[in-house]
Amino acid sequence: MPDSDSKPGRRRAKGRRRKPRSGRGKALRVVAWSAAGVVVLGGTGVGYVYFHLNGNIKSVDINQALGTDRPENVDNGSQDILVLGSDSRAGSNKKAGGGTDDGSARSDTAMVVHIYKGHKKASIVSIPRDTLIERPSCTDKDGTEHPAQSEAMFNSAYSTGGAACAVKTVESISGIRMDHYVEVDFSGFQDLIDDLGGVKVTTSKAIDDPDSHLELDAGTHQLDGEQALGLVRTRHGVGDGSDLGRIQLQQAFMKALMDQIKHVGVFSNPKKLYDLADTATKSVTTDSDLASVKDLSSFANGIKGIGSSDMNMVTLPVQYDTADANRVLVDETKADQVWKAIKADRAVPKSAGKGTATGSADGVVQ
């Protein structure tokens, strides 16, 4: 975390490469609506299957936690969903995360998924976890009030006050009300990929990253769950070694995952369908409005026409922090272009990313 006496408004350097950090890079770019998508099958089963899947789903009442002090709920036919990938150290996530169970959890990745009116296309805005932001005051699950903090690292919102604080923070920096919340954990992601039979990706370069335990030759691979998790966590093996480069790598994998779900043929295989629905419902935490198979099914049916070619991937415009190479600062002017477009249900202008520290995965995954 930044020092309490660090000053806001520091000069930003354009194009400066961050120094790669050591440690457990564990970003998880999960297509959470893929989990919701396979759950649609659960509603077609017999009663005991329905109730079993319902019992799997964990939820958080975001509306009750945040009350009325939120952005206006614009009813224009679009939807905004905050999707988080968490790195809890408990249970099976201890192994997947590569660390010890220290009782903490962080939102290692975050994205705002905007479903446009008509539900035929989407824009996905990735928020780098190391972005320094103004975190609003939050109350944790024990009722403890945490005062607002200047220059807090973005992913600290989740560890401070859980899902509600993460939603409140995103709403405060974007000015956009989140209609839904979906969280996916490490072990769930890994199991989903295995249940799908793996995901096919083509790497234009070899990847060798001991930190994420991933070693791939250049070429086409059918990644199993463990390899896929390593791919979306790697940063030292591709690009400039930064979290920004890893985001682009994860976005490419996300499209490959969407294509795999579309073509795997789960609807003609009842056992595969049930296995996927069972894993998906165990893997996600949702807001209370999506906390049943019926609600998830309705949500999934509403977005099932969106394919990988209909998704516009965007990274929140940031600049490297000149005072700390391991942090980034929001480029307020460029970010404003992104959020205004999303709020108005318009396409995000390509100019929003120009001149920012977007990072690069060098097109290593195709």
Secondary structure, DSSP 4 states (H G I P E B T S, - for coil): ---TTPPSS--EESSPPPPPPPS--------HHHHHHHHGGGGGS-HHHHHHHHHH-EEE-HHHHHTT-S-----SS-EEEEEEEE---STTHHHHHTS---S---EEEEEEEEEPTTSS-EEEEE--TTEEEEEPPEE-TT--EE--EEEEETTHHHHHHHHHHHHHHHHHHH----SEEEEEEHHHHHHHHHHTT-EEEEESS-EEETTTTEEE-SEEEEE-HHHHHHHHH--TTSTTSSHHHHHHHHHHHHHHHHHHHHHS-GGG-HHHHHHHHHHHHHHEEEEGGG-SHHHHHHHHHHHTT--GGGEEEEE--EEEETTEEEEEEE-HHHHHHHHHHHHTT-PPPGGGGTTS-----TT-B-
